[in-house]
Amino acid sequence: MGKTFNLFKGELKKIFLGPGIFFMTAFLILLLTIAPKLFTPAEKVDLSSSISISTRNVESAYSSFLEYKADYSTKLNEIQSEIQELIENKSNFKESLVELSNNIHLLRMKLDQQILVGTEEDLSDCLTELIITTEQFNSLYNSYMTEYLLPVILVDEELDHNIRIETSQLLKLLNQTGDKSARDFYVKLNDSLENYKSAYNIKNYTNKIKNLDYNDEKLKELLKKYYNPKEEYKNELLTSITEIANQASIDTEYNISKTNINNIKNLAFNYLSVDDSSFYSLQNGLYLEVATNKSDAEMSSYLGFEEFNAYKYKENLNRYSYLLENNLSNTNFANMFSFNSISGSQENAFDYMYFTLEIASFFIIAFTVILGAGMIAKEYSEGTIKLLAIRPYKRNKIIMAKILATMFLAFIFVLVCTIVSLITGCILYGISFPTMIVTFNASITFTLPIWVIFLIYLACLMIKIWIFALLAISISTIFKSYIAAVCISSGIYILNIILTFVSKGANWLKYNIFANLDLFKYFGGSFTTSYTANQNLTNLFLSPVFADTSIWVTIITIGVLAIILNLILFNIFKHRDIN
């Protein structure tokens, strides 16, 4: 241990004699100077920011509450009706479409016979019936596409096959029809057939979904669990609100008392938060059920208006379920840290610290990568490896000392940035210690003090830096050329940043190992995408979460990568010729 420590001190001395650390210090000083200008987060989006209950007196606050209560009731009824219609009409729509498709098939066969042996009148009747049937099919299909907020297409293989066969055969029959009276139907029938084809094209446009087959029982469970729950709790709140309003109507002083106004506001928020959590639990549960066994890409193409991410809906469902089950509101808690929005009702030093460290970590990791890449390769390039080898130290201790020196400097830079940003944040924004709501791995929701969450963030950041340091030092052991080691190490880091920025969370990015090094994103808050003046910075530092991954995948990735890099690092350096 003493020998390792002596080597560690020697490595630090060499680093401080080089110019790199001074350039890094200058970059961080510049960053910490301009960070307050860059920090322009959006406001926290929750119940309190979307609802403004009048505060002039109890009467006006009560009137505002009644308006919002009606709006939330309407919103809840809409989502309840949507789920109920999906349950009730699922089989009916499907059967109707299949029945109309089969009728078209029979009429097409009948038309085929009429062309060969039928009279002019029979042919005319058959064409008329065919036009009506195809228009009915088109009308029904399009109504199903447009009537629902979530227009689930329930088209099975049988109907899919019929659409393709019948469209082809009917158009072929039109070309064969030579009867003069039949030509009068040509334009109208052709229009109907074009509509018939368009239904099939719409289906293809919505990502060729054959059958989004959700479970009716699960949807019924959603309604039972989340639609107008907590009725007894809501009635108690409503009774208290009404009593305050009634008392205010006969007592002028009571009506303008700040205490009474605040009481009715708090009760109103508690009441509305139940409906708010109910709505989002229902909505997220509905999306998840419909998306069962479908990929994010399929659902994104199907919806057409947003990027679907199942992890996001799982996270939100768990969050709002927790609030609902415990009679809580978002207003009572700070949100998880987010690069582009504040966690609480106003800016806090912790928000500023998180923002500053996210940017500073870019430079700290870059410095760590360049420093690590030169740890061993530079010894070879400058010829000092022989001097190091003749000293009475095992090579494993030499490697360990270099890793510790690299990580120590990274830790010092992180610590300094934390302290400076804390002081700056306290001066500019003040500091408070709210409780944060955390949704861990989209499966468990709980609350923790904000300072505990920030310590968790720092630990996750150091793990990320450690992996990049191992990577750089490993590359340094492979290449004897200092320039080659630095170029390759920094190139990998920069390429990873470019891919993350350009892809904007595309699903293929999950195959990039370095996109799976951020553990903190699994504590919630990864989907806060409010627009800010620094949207490009947001896209650069917003770490994506993929639907088919979890924190355990990331932990395994980090563990396996660390083992592989350590094996490369210690084995290659141990057996490499120093000449």
LINVEN-V907319 format. One record per helix or strand. SS is the DSSP state (H for helix, E for strand). FROM is the first residue (numbers start at 0). TO is the last residue. If there is no record, write none. Layout:
ss=SS from=FROM to=TO
ss=SS from=FROM to=TO
This chain:
ss=H from=1 to=16
ss=H from=19 to=37
ss=E from=41 to=41
ss=H from=46 to=49
ss=H from=57 to=116
ss=H from=119 to=145
ss=H from=156 to=175
ss=H from=179 to=182
ss=H from=185 to=204
ss=H from=215 to=225
ss=H from=230 to=249
ss=H from=251 to=255
ss=H from=257 to=289
ss=H from=295 to=302
ss=H from=309 to=324
ss=H from=329 to=331
ss=E from=333 to=333
ss=E from=337 to=337
ss=E from=340 to=340
ss=H from=348 to=381
ss=H from=384 to=388
ss=H from=394 to=428
ss=E from=434 to=439
ss=E from=443 to=448
ss=H from=449 to=477
ss=H from=481 to=502
ss=H from=506 to=510
ss=H from=512 to=515
ss=H from=519 to=522
ss=H from=534 to=540
ss=H from=550 to=574
